[in-house]
Amino acid sequence: MTTAHEKALERYAVSLPLLYKSRSNRGLVFGFGQTRMMSSQDLVFGPGHGLERGMNAEIVVAWPPRQDDRILLELVLKVSITDSQDGVAEARILAYDFRTLR
């Protein structure tokens, strides 16, 4: 049987478009990319150009619509970047929210 701790560590291969924004010593950092792996606590995505370990960022993921649903959603994540190498970033999810698009 899987424990709650083990379940939280599971990552799922998910490919969804995303936008991100953050602030560095040099100013604002904006970019776009694609999710690669997601869990309830972590996110791996690329490209993560301009993001560095320790930065906080907001990531907006285009959530897939369900068949026949007319309400589009986006998943808004507040994250802390835990690693960034070769255009791939890893982030710890600090908070999340779903927003509707009109």
N, C-alpha and C positions, 0 to 999 in steps of 0.2 A: 504494500500500500504506500502511496506517495504521501509524504508529509507536507504540511503547509509551507515549510521552509523550502523543500525541494521544488514544490510547484512554483514558488515565487522566482526560483532561479532558472526555470525553463525558458528558453528563448525559441521563438518561432520565426521561421523564414517568411517575411512579409515584404512585398515590394509595392510601396505606395509613394506617390510624388509628395515632396515636402518643400517648404520654404523655411529659412531660419534667419534670425537677426540676433546680434549680440553687440557688445561694446568692448573695445580694446583700448589700450593706451594711445593708439593711433586714430581712434574714432570708431564709427559704426562699422559693423561687419554684416553684410547681407549675402545670402546665397540660396541656392536651390539644390535639390538632390533627390535621392531615393532611399527609402528605408531598406535595410537588408535583413535585420533581425530585430525582434521586439520581445520584451517580456513586460511584466507588470511593473518592473523597477528599472529596466535598462533599455537603451535603444542604440543600435549600430546603424549608421547611415553614411552615404557617400554621395557626392563629394562634400567634404567638410572643410574646404579651403578657408583659411583665415581664422579658424577656430583653434584655440590652444587649451591645454589642460588647465583646469581651474576657472575657466570663463563660465559665466552663466549665460544662458541663451533662451530664446523663445522659439519653439519649432511648431509650425502649423502643418499638419498632415491631412491631405485630402482623403477623407474616410470613404470607403467604397459604398455606393448606394445599394440598397436591397432591391430586388426585382419588384417593379411596380411602385416603389416608394417615390414620392415626389419631393421629399424634403432632403436636401443635401446637407451633409454634416462635415465639419472639419474638427480634428482632434488638436487641441492647443496644449502643448507641453511646456512647462517651465523645467529646465534641465541644468545640470552642471556637467560640463565637459570633463570626462575622466581620462580620455586619450584621444590623440589625433595624429595619424601617420599616413603618409602617402595618399591623402585625399579621403581617408576613411576616419570617421569620428565615432567615438563611443561616449554615451552620456548616461548619467543617473537621473531618473525622472523624480523631480521634487514635487510637482503638482500637475494636474491635468484637468481639462474641461472640454466639453463638446459644445460647439457653436453651430447654429443653423445658418445656412446661406440662403439668400433670397434671390 
